[in-house]
Amino acid sequence: LAYSFAPKYPVEARSEGADGTVVLKAVVDENGKVEGLRLVEGNATLATAAIQAVKQWRYRPYVRDGKAQSFQTVVIVDFQRP
């Protein structure tokens, strides 16, 4: 991971009393940009905030045999009520 952006705790989650872990599966392109995200586990309201943040993350390119390639990774985002 070269750059990460912390998600903001959603206002609507506060009224639900939501906290916990969101697990996402990310597809990262050969340039290190997050191309796709899928919710694996977690609260839907928190997942929306996590997805918005993780879309802005950048990874170092995965290089195999001298060539950058796309890859998949699991992202875990923890939320605690403020």
N, C-alpha and C positions, 0 to 999 in steps of 0.2 A: 504494500500500500504506500503510495507516494504522497497522497493528500486526502484528508478526510474532513468532513463537515459534520459537526454534531447536530442531530435532529432537535427540533424544538418540541417540547412537551405540548400537545394540542390542548387548547382551551376546552373543547368538547369532551376530552378524556377526563378532565378534572371533575366535571359533573357526574361522570360515570364512576369515578373513583378508580380508574384504570391505571395499572402499572404492570411491570413484568418485562418479559423478554419477547422480542420479535425475531424470528429466524427467516432469512431470505436466501434464495438461491440467485446468484448474480452471474450473468454472462458478460465477460470483459473482452473487448475487441483487441486486435493486435497492437493498437496504439495506447492501450491502457484505459480506455473510456468504457464506462459501464453501459452496455447496450441493452440489456434486458434484466428485469427483476421479477421474481415470483415469490409470493408469500408461501412459506412452508408451515409456519406455526406462529400464533400470536393474535392479540386483539386487533380487530380490523381498523379501529380508529388510530391506534398507535402505529399500525403497519403503514398507513397512508403517510404519516409523518416520517417514518423510517425510510420509505421508498423515495420521498422527495429529497431527503438528505443524501442517501446513498447514490442517487443518480448524479450527484455533483462530485462524487469521489473519483480519484484517478489512481490507477495502479501503474507500477513499472511494467513495461511489456514483458510477457513470458517469452523467452527465447529458447528455441530448441534447434539444434544443428545450425546455429547461426541465423535463424530466421524467426522473426516475431510471429507468434500465433495467438489466436483467441483462446480463452479458457473459461472454466466455470469455477466458482468458489461459493462457499457458504458464509453469509454475513450475519453476525449476531449483534443485535442492538438492545441494550437494556434501558428501560425507562423507570424512573422513580417519580412519584408525585412530588411536586415542589412544595 
